[in-house]
Amino acid sequence: MAVGLLVDCFYYELGHSDFVHSFFSTISYHLEKEGWGTKYPLLMDELYNGKLSWIDVSDVKADLIEIEQKLLKYSPEYVVWDIDDLSKAPPWGDKMNPQIKSLANYFAAANGRTFFEVIRVAMDVAKEDKCDIKLRHI
């Protein structure tokens, strides 16, 4: 099942629901030592659970920059496929695109843009149009 961001009538696809969950799992596992949503509640609780208010976009954009910079320090083998079951691994195992150098560029949509890029574009539109961002399964 595909997951993406809906801003008004604009849809920004991220990818399969397992892959999107892995993105959030990886962030929480490596960067939120006190547990899911403790350091980045707007991203990890609000957006992940369905909706981020356009009013909070500036704060989340700052968080995304910080997260991306921190994930640059982790090599791809540190991906967390499912924070609820750490024994799970990506279905492709360790066979991945050689261009993936860190967890910052591990998560990419079908169009080749990283999740960070896609989320930032959706946030720019949300702020400009004063519309909330909704995480949707299609």
N, C-alpha and C positions, 0 to 999 in steps of 0.2 A: 504494500500500500504506500503510495507516494505522500510525502508531507511537504508542505510549503507555507509560505507567509502570504496572507491575504491582507491587502491594504486597499480599502474601498473596493474598486473593481479590478485591481491589479494583483496578479498571483505570481509569486516568486518561488519556484520549485527548488527544494533542497535535495530530496532524495527519498529512498526507502525509509520507512519508519524505524527499522532496526539501526540504520546508519545514523539517523538523526538522534536517536536515543544514545548511541555510542558517543556522538559529539558532546552531548550534555553530560554523559557519564564520565567521559575523559576529563572534562573541565572540573566537575565536582571531585572526582577521585584525586586528581593531582593538585588542585588549587584551593579546594575548600576543606581544609583539614578538620574542621568542626562538623562537617556534614553538608548534605545537599542544601543549597540555598543560603548558607550562613554568610558567605562573603559576597555573593552576587544574587541577592534575592529577586531583583526585578527580572533578570534574565532567566534564572534557574527556577523560580517559582511562578512568577507572573506569565512570562512568555511561554515557558515550557508547558504550563498548565492551560494554555489557550489564548491569553490576551495580554498585550502590553499597551498601556495607555500612551497615546502620542505625547503626552506631557512629560513622560519619563524617558523619552528617546535620548535626550542629551546625556543623561546619567548613564544609560546603558551603552551608548557609543563610547564613552570614556572607559567603561568596564571592558568592552570588547577589545579596545586597543591594548589595555593591560593584559587581558587574557591571551591575545594573539602573541604579544611579546614574550610572555612567560612560556607559552607552548612551543616557541621557537627553540627552547633549550632542551626539549624532549625529542628523542629520536622516535621514528614510527613504531618501533616494537613496543613502546610504552602505551599504545592505544588500549583503552578500556572498552570492550565491546558492550558489556552490561554490568553496571555497578552493583546490581542486585545478584549477579551470579558471575563472579570474577573468573570462573573456569571457562566461560564462553570465549570463543575467539572469532575473528572475522571469517566469513565463509571462504574467502580467498587465501586464508592462511598468511604466509609471509611473502606471497607472490603479489607484488604491487608495482605500480608505475615507478620507474627509477627517478623520476622528477620529484617524488615525495621525499623530502629531506628531514622533515620534522612534523610534529603534531599540528603545527600552525597551518600547514598546507595539506595535511592528510585528508581532511574532509572537504570534498569538492562536489559541486552539483554536476549534472550531466553536461552542462555547457562549459565546464572547465573552471568556472569561478569558484573560489573557496567559499565555504559557508560564511566566513567573516565578510567577504565582499558582498555576497547576496544579502545578508542581514543588514549591512550598512546601506545598501541601495534602498531596501524596503523602509528602513528608518528615515532616510532622507525624504522619501515620498510621504511617509506618515506625518512627519513634522511639517512639510510644506502644505499638505492637504488637511492637516489637523484631523487625522483619522487614526484610530487604534490599529495595531497590528495583531492579527489573529493567526495562530498556528493551526493549520487545517490539514486533515487527512483526506485525501481524495481517492 
